[in-house]
Amino acid sequence: MGYREEIASGRVAFAHLIKVWHERNGWSHRVLPALAEALDLGRVHNSQLSMLRNGKLAAPGPEVFLALGRINQLLAAEVRAGSVGDGLRRRLASQPELIAALEASAQPVQDEGSPVLGPGDLMEVFVGLRLPPVAFDLRIADGEAGCLSAALAMVFTAGRPWRLCRDQVLAAYPPEKRQRRERFADVMAGQADYSGSELDSELPDLRRTLAALGAAGEGELEADQFLDLLRQRARLLGMASGSTGSDDLAAAIRQELGRPFNSIEGPGSPSS
C-alpha cells in the first residue's frame, strides 16, 4: 500500500472514530469545539469536525489534533463515572451546559486497558500509521456488506418470512424518507444488499429499530457490539465464506416437503 492509500484509509478510519466518539457520548457537534475554546487546548471548528466526521477534510492543521487529543486525555483524567473533577469544574464554571454534557457521558477514545490516545496518536490514525481502537473502528468493506445485509434481515425477522413481520419491522424503522424505507424493505426481503458505505450510515437507525422492536435498549448495544453481532451471525449462516450450495438447498427443500407428511396424519391414515 502506497502512502496515498494509507492516508485515504486513515482518513476513513478517523471519520469512524469521530462519529463513534460522538454517538457513544451522545454529544452534539458543539461540545468538542466549545471545550477546546473554553479550556484553551487547541482549535477546532464545528465545520472542521463535520468534515472530519464525513471523511472530507484532507489536511487538518496540527491545532485540530492538539485540541482533540488534549480533550481526550483530559476526559480520561478528570471525569469518572459521570463525576467531573473539581479542577475541570472550576475551569468550566461559566459553561454549565458543557459540565452537563460531560456528566451525562465523557468516554475517552481508547482500547480497554490501553493508554488514552493523545494528539500524536490521533494524527497517526488520520494518516494511516496506526489503527484506531477496535471499539471505534466500524469500517465495513463492500465485500462483507452482502453477508451482513443477509444477517441483518435474519436478526430483524428472527428468521421468519418477511411477509409475516413486514409491517411490524417497518413501523420500528425510524427514517421517513420513502427512498430509504424502500431500500430497507428490499434488504429485509432479500431483494437487495446494502453497500459498505450504506450500511455504515444506516447503523444508528438500525440500532434504533432494534430498540423500537423491544429486542434491545438503544444504549444496551453499542455500535461496535451490534456490528460484531451481525458478523457473528453472518459466519453462522455460512455467508462469509459463500458456502450455500445447491445441494444444501435441495436437501433443505426435501426436508421441508417431508415434514408435514412425516409429522401429520392425513385423513384415513392408520391411527397409532
Residue pairs with C-beta under 8 A, 6 or more apart in sequence:
1 9
5 128
6 127
6 128
6 129
7 126
7 127
7 128
8 128
9 128
10 125
10 126
10 127
10 128
10 129
11 55
11 57
11 58
11 126
11 128
12 55
12 139
13 125
13 126
13 128
13 131
13 132
13 137
13 139
14 52
14 55
14 122
14 125
14 126
14 132
15 52
15 53
15 54
15 55
16 132
16 136
16 137
16 138
16 139
16 200
17 109
17 122
17 125
17 132
17 133
17 136
17 137
18 49
18 52
18 53
19 53
19 138
20 135
20 136
20 138
20 223
20 224
21 27
21 107
21 109
21 136
22 28
22 29
22 31
22 53
23 204
23 223
24 105
24 107
24 222
24 223
25 31
25 101
25 104
25 105
25 106
25 107
26 104
26 105
27 101
27 105
28 101
29 46
29 49
29 50
29 53
30 46
31 98
31 101
32 44
32 49
32 67
32 68
32 71
33 44
33 45
33 46
33 49
34 95
34 98
35 41
35 71
35 98
36 42
36 43
36 44
36 67
36 68
36 70
36 71
37 43
38 91
38 92
38 94
38 95
38 98
39 70
39 71
39 74
39 91
39 92
41 66
41 67
41 70
41 71
41 74
42 63
42 64
42 65
42 66
42 67
42 68
42 69
42 70
42 71
42 119
43 61
43 63
43 64
43 66
43 67
44 63
44 64
44 67
44 68
48 57
48 60
48 64
51 57
52 60
52 64
60 126
62 119
62 123
65 119
65 120
65 122
65 123
65 126
66 119
68 119
68 122
69 117
69 118
69 119
69 120
69 121
69 122
69 123
70 118
70 119
72 108
72 109
72 110
72 116
72 117
72 118
72 122
73 108
73 116
73 118
74 88
75 102
75 106
75 107
75 108
76 108
76 110
76 116
77 85
78 84
78 85
78 87
78 88
79 85
79 88
79 102
79 106
82 103
82 104
82 105
82 106
83 103
84 92
84 99
84 102
84 103
84 106
88 102
89 99
92 98
92 99
92 102
108 116
108 117
109 116
109 117
109 122
109 132
109 133
109 136
110 116
110 117
110 133
111 133
111 134
111 135
112 135
114 133
117 125
117 133
121 130
124 130
125 131
125 132
131 137
134 224
135 222
135 224
136 224
137 224
138 200
138 203
138 223
138 224
138 227
139 196
139 200
140 148
140 196
140 197
140 199
140 200
140 227
141 196
142 195
142 196
142 197
143 196
144 196
144 231
144 234
144 240
145 193
145 194
145 195
145 196
145 198
145 199
146 193
146 239
147 234
147 237
147 239
147 240
148 194
148 199
148 227
148 230
148 231
148 234
149 187
149 192
149 193
149 194
149 199
150 190
150 193
150 234
150 237
150 239
151 230
151 231
151 233
151 234
151 237
151 239
152 187
152 188
152 194
152 199
152 206
152 230
153 162
153 187
153 188
153 189
153 190
154 233
154 237
155 210
155 229
155 230
155 233
156 165
156 169
156 188
156 209
156 210
156 213
157 164
157 165
157 169
157 188
158 165
162 188
162 189
162 190
166 185
166 188
166 189
168 213
169 188
169 209
169 213
170 181
170 184
170 185
171 212
172 209
172 212
172 213
173 181
173 184
173 205
173 209
173 212
174 205
174 208
174 209
174 212
175 181
175 184
175 205
183 192
183 194
183 198
184 202
186 192
187 193
187 194
194 202
203 223
203 226
203 227
204 223
206 226
207 218
207 221
207 223
207 226
208 218
210 216
210 221
210 226
211 217
211 218
211 220
221 229
231 240
234 240
238 244
265 271
